Amino acid sequence: MQIPINAEIHLSEITAEDEAACLEYLQEPEIYAVTLRIARPYTVTNFRSWLVILGGQRQQNGRPAVWAIRNETGKMIGACGLDNYARGRHLAEMGYWLAKPYWGQGIMTAVAGRICELGFRELGLEKIVAHTFAHNAASARVLEKCGFRQEGFLRKHHRKDDRLIDARLFGRLKSD
């Protein structure tokens, strides 16, 4: 199943065929610097472990909650999804990454907005939250453009590379 975003971009389920794209794009130091759960270096083992987790989530919920962002050729150029989504739960956390060559084109804002629509209309969510590292102004701007509001500033909230990193907590309600 494809979820259209615009004439060039769509979402679909992540598959084993996306391994090469993930291995290519997730080596980028700037993606690593602004994400919490992407390893560096990103390996085949990392991708295959993630695929197993996604399969388990799909089986549990009867549908995917994380999707590949694809360009007009169908190549995976990023991912966006709802972590901690479970049927009957009112809340999920949105996470995303986009390949660096596609930054600054409005793609992530369009994708995040569509994921919110899907979460509220099709998954029955009442609230979607997202964390950004405090230094990641671009990600915060994506969320703000999608109607999220900053709900908190979390001091030394995440540990990455033996450093404690401040985070901003954003939330969007279905009623917003």
N, C-alpha and C positions, 0 to 999 in steps of 0.2 A: 504494500500500500504506500502510495506517495502522498505527501502533504505539500501542496504548492505554497510557495512563499511569494514568488514573482516569476517573470518569464524566464529568468536564468537560474533560480535557486529553488530547490525543493528539499524536503526531509523524507527519509525512509529509514527502515531498520538497519542497524549496523550488522554486517556479516563478516565472515572470514575473509572475503575478498577485499575488505578495507584495511587489511594488515599493512600493505605496502604504503598506503597514504599516511597512516598513523605513524609508521616508522620514519617516513620522510619528514612530516611536518612537526612531529613532537620532539625532534632533536633541537628545535629552535630555542636558544637560551631565553629569549624574551617571553615565550609561552611558559616555560618552566618558572620564570621569575614571578608570574602573576597567577599561578595555579597551585593548589595545595596537593592534589593527589596524583599528579603526573610525574613519573620518575625521570631521573636524568642519570645516565642515558636511558632513553626509552627503548625497551627491547621487545623481541618477539614474545618472550615469556610474559612481559607486562600486558601486551595486547591480548594474548590468548587467555590470560587470567581474567581480564576485563570482560572478554566475550563470554566466559563461563558465568560470571556474575550477572551480566545482562540476560543471559538465557534463563537463569534461575528466577530473576525478577519477572521476565515475560511469562514464564510458566506459572508463577504464583499469582500474577495479576491478570492473566489472559490477554495481555497486550504489552507492547513495549512502553517504557517510560523514558527512554533515552533514544535519540535519533541521530543519524548521520546528517550533516548538512552537506548537500551535494550541489555541484555546479551544473551547468547546462550539459556537460558530457557525462554526468552521473558520478564523477569522481568525488570522493569524500574530501571535504575541505575543512571540516570541523565537526563538533558534536554539541548537542544541547539536550538537556533532559531534566527530569524531576527526580532527584534523589529522595529516598525515604518515602516514595509514593507506595501506598498500599490501598487496595480497594476498601472503601468505607472510612478511610482516614481523611480528615478535613484539611490537612496541611502537608505541603511538600516543599523541598528546597531545590531551587533551580541552580544548575551549574552549566558551564559552557566553555568552549575554547574554539578559536577560529585560526586557521592557518595565516601566518603573517602576510603573505601576498594579498590577502583579501581584507586586511584591516582598513578602516577609514572609508568604507564604501556603503555603510548603512546596513550591511547584511546581518550583523549580529542583532541590531535593534529590531529589524523585521522578524528575524527568527524568534527572538525572545518574546516579542509581542504575540506571535502566533502560538508559541508554547503556552503562554498565559491563557489565551482564548481556549485552547484545547483542554488545559487543566481545569478551567472553570466550567466550560460547557459540557465536555465529554467525560471528564474524570470526577466531577462532582466536588472539586476542591473549593474551599472557602477562602483559603489564604495560601500565597506562595511567598516564600522568603528567599533571600540570596545574601551571601557574604561576599565582600570584596576585601582584598588587602587594602589598608588605608592609603597606600601609595598608588593604587590602581585607579586613577581618575577616569580613564576611558571606560572601564567596566562600570563604574558608578554612573557615568553619563548614559550608558546603554539602559541601565535600570531606570533611571529617572525619566528618560524618554518613553519608557514603557509604563509609566504610571506608578512606579515604586516610590516609596518614601523611606528616607533613612529613619530607622527606629532606634538605633543605638550605635555607640562607638565602643568597641570591645578591646580594651587594653590588653596587650600581650596574650591574645586569644589563641593564636595558632603557633605551633612549633614547626619550623622548617629549617633544615640545615643547621640545627643547633642554635637557631635564633628564635626569639619570640617576636611575633609580628602582630601589630594592631590590625583590627578588622572593622569594617563598617557593616552593620546589619541593615538590610533593606527588606521591606515587606509591601505586599500589594494584596488588598482584599478583593474578593469578587464584587463587592458593592462599590468599589472605587470607580 
